[in-house]
Amino acid sequence: MSALRRMSGLKPGQKGAATLVVVMVLFFIVSMVAAYTSRNMIFEQRTGINQYRSTQSLEAADAGLEWALMMLNGGRINDACEASTDLTDTSFRDRYLAFNTSTGIVSARLQSGGTQLTPTCVFDQASGRWQCSCPEDGDPTLAGPSGNQIAPAFRVRFRAIATTNQPGLIRIDVVGCTRLDNNCLGLTGASVPNEGRSIVGAIALISGRSMVMPRAALTARGDVSVSTLAVSNVRVADGGITVHASGTIDPGLSLTTIAGNALGGSTIPDDTTMDLPALAPFSVSERFFASMMLLPPQRWIQQPAVVTLNCGIGGCDAAQVRDAIEANPRRPLWINGDLSVDSSGDIGSATAPVLMVINGSLTFSTPSVTIHGLLLLRPADPTTGWVTSGAGRINGAIVVDGAVTGTVTTSIEYNGTVLAAVRTGVGNFSRVSGSWRDWSMP
């Protein structure tokens, strides 16, 4: 028996206790490592979920900012923010913005109770599209999706710029949230547990309008040789200038100016500063256009707010223009072709004037029709220029890229108030470079 013990190396009373202790210690260490690894995995999962929610809310807020800019450059909409042909509906910019034509300051409209108007949208997975609410008065009315669907939402608020020397600017603030919740979407609200919330903002500028106010009722880059034309400017603040031309002006024009101002003194003929030399890659005509609009025509027409009418060989009639203006208030109009005012009824109004670029000529075949606003004519042949015809009235001003000829008996009346309304409220909204931010400001 002792020989067997010596051969196996075992000692009397040995039971393997030390081995058990070592195994338990190793098992404890392995358990601790597994628990620590599991803790890290849970932490990473939570971090990933938080990052996902944060990214989702930020993307929703950014989408809301782009949506607001797009809607500001659109036409009439209904309460669901969808395009409308109902003339009782207003445009997005008229629902939420107010324009001071005297100062050019843009401010936000409020509810009748004095609280902020806040258009809101939520993403509906069932339809795969955003559902929106654009109330003219009151709070947005939206129902969140049923169940546990992922449904990010955003809410928009407009605010006037604090300084008074920055006309044409408006601040856009957008709150994005991972679900439709009034507390989460409030600009001054606190974060909602387990939901992502982001705030972004930018400054928008209304541009693409006539940045240089015409000094005269009629401005022409050429001769003005229509003796039957009646031109008036009785606005003292503008000096009473009736005709401004780079060429000669027919002395037989019927002119009306401010009291005490000589009729001949109300015209500016042979202004060589209007004879803009060609500068590659822009032509003289393109530079003349840019002197009024601050953009060459090929870039001006690409702005989202510009409405284009392709009239074809026969040109556009008055009904087409009225329909386009009524469907798209405060949006500039670009007409490819001649415009024939061939039916009764004014185009635009003194309170809602138009900005029209006509790539052709303008004729009045129906008398007693008034066009309210600023017109820029670009005749096909600048030498022949605007071949006038018929009798009508322009209340505002007209700029002709060429000569003025023909036998028109139209009257052109300079109206500074109308032109101020065009300059401050008609145009394209675009984001100001460097104004984007992702934090809330009071």
Rosetta blueprint (number, residue, H / E / L):
1 M L
2 S H
3 A H
4 L H
5 R H
6 R H
7 M H
8 S H
9 G L
10 L L
11 K L
12 P L
13 G L
14 Q L
15 K L
16 G L
17 A H
18 A H
19 T H
20 L H
21 V H
22 V H
23 V H
24 M H
25 V H
26 L H
27 F H
28 F H
29 I H
30 V H
31 S H
32 M H
33 V H
34 A H
35 A H
36 Y H
37 T H
38 S H
39 R H
40 N H
41 M H
42 I H
43 F H
44 E H
45 Q H
46 R H
47 T H
48 G H
49 I H
50 N H
51 Q H
52 Y H
53 R H
54 S H
55 T H
56 Q H
57 S H
58 L H
59 E H
60 A H
61 A H
62 D H
63 A H
64 G H
65 L H
66 E H
67 W H
68 A H
69 L H
70 M H
71 M H
72 L H
73 N L
74 G L
75 G L
76 R E
77 I E
78 N L
79 D L
80 A L
81 C L
82 E L
83 A E
84 S L
85 T L
86 D L
87 L L
88 T L
89 D L
90 T L
91 S E
92 F H
93 R H
94 D H
95 R H
96 Y H
97 L E
98 A E
99 F E
100 N L
101 T L
102 S L
103 T L
104 G L
105 I L
106 V E
107 S E
108 A E
109 R L
110 L E
111 Q L
112 S L
113 G L
114 G L
115 T L
116 Q E
117 L L
118 T L
119 P L
120 T E
121 C E
122 V E
123 F E
124 D E
125 Q L
126 A L
127 S L
128 G L
129 R E
130 W E
131 Q E
132 C E
133 S E
134 C L
135 P L
136 E L
137 D L
138 G L
139 D L
140 P L
141 T L
142 L L
143 A L
144 G L
145 P L
146 S L
147 G L
148 N L
149 Q L
150 I L
151 A L
152 P L
153 A E
154 F E
155 R E
156 V E
157 R E
158 F E
159 R E
160 A E
161 I L
162 A L
163 T L
164 T L
165 N L
166 Q L
167 P L
168 G L
169 L E
170 I E
171 R E
172 I E
173 D E
174 V E
175 V E
176 G E
177 C E
178 T L
179 R L
180 L L
181 D L
182 N H
183 N H
184 C H
185 L H
186 G L
187 L L
188 T L
189 G L
190 A L
191 S L
192 V L
193 P L
194 N L
195 E L
196 G L
197 R E
198 S E
199 I E
200 V E
201 G E
202 A E
203 I E
204 A E
205 L E
206 I E
207 S E
208 G L
209 R L
210 S L
211 M L
212 V L
213 M L
214 P L
215 R L
216 A L
217 A L
218 L E
219 T E
220 A E
221 R L
222 G L
223 D L
224 V E
225 S L
226 V L
227 S L
228 T L
229 L L
230 A E
231 V E
232 S E
233 N L
234 V L
235 R L
236 V H
237 A H
238 D H
239 G L
240 G L
241 I L
242 T L
243 V E
244 H E
245 A E
246 S L
247 G L
248 T L
249 I E
250 D L
251 P L
252 G L
253 L L
254 S E
255 L E
256 T E
257 T L
258 I L
259 A L
260 G L
261 N L
262 A L
263 L L
264 G H
265 G H
266 S H
267 T E
268 I E
269 P L
270 D L
271 D L
272 T H
273 T H
274 M H
275 D L
276 L L
277 P L
278 A L
279 L E
280 A L
281 P L
282 F E
283 S L
284 V H
285 S H
286 E H
287 R H
288 F H
289 F H
290 A H
291 S H
292 M H
293 M H
294 L L
295 L L
296 P L
297 P H
298 Q H
299 R H
300 W H
301 I L
302 Q L
303 Q L
304 P L
305 A L
306 V L
307 V E
308 T E
309 L E
310 N E
311 C L
312 G L
313 I L
314 G L
315 G L
316 C E
317 D E
318 A H
319 A H
320 Q H
321 V H
322 R H
323 D H
324 A H
325 I H
326 E H
327 A H
328 N L
329 P L
330 R L
331 R L
332 P L
333 L E
334 W E
335 I E
336 N E
337 G L
338 D L
339 L E
340 S E
341 V E
342 D L
343 S L
344 S L
345 G L
346 D L
347 I E
348 G L
349 S L
350 A L
351 T L
352 A L
353 P L
354 V E
355 L E
356 M E
357 V E
358 I E
359 N E
360 G L
361 S L
362 L E
363 T E
364 F E
365 S L
366 T L
367 P L
368 S L
369 V L
370 T E
371 I E
372 H E
373 G E
374 L E
375 L E
376 L E
377 L E
378 R L
379 P L
380 A L
381 D L
382 P L
383 T L
384 T L
385 G L
386 W E
387 V E
388 T E
389 S L
390 G E
391 A L
392 G L
393 R E
394 I E
395 N E
396 G E
397 A E
398 I E
399 V E
400 V E
401 D L
402 G L
403 A L
404 V E
405 T E
406 G E
407 T L
408 V L
409 T L
410 T L
411 S E
412 I E
413 E E
414 Y E
415 N L
416 G H
417 T H
418 V H
419 L H
420 A H
421 A H
422 V H
423 R H
424 T H
425 G H
426 V L
427 G L
428 N E
429 F E
430 S E
431 R E
432 V L
433 S L
434 G L
435 S L
436 W L
437 R E
438 D L
439 W L
440 S L
441 M L
442 P L
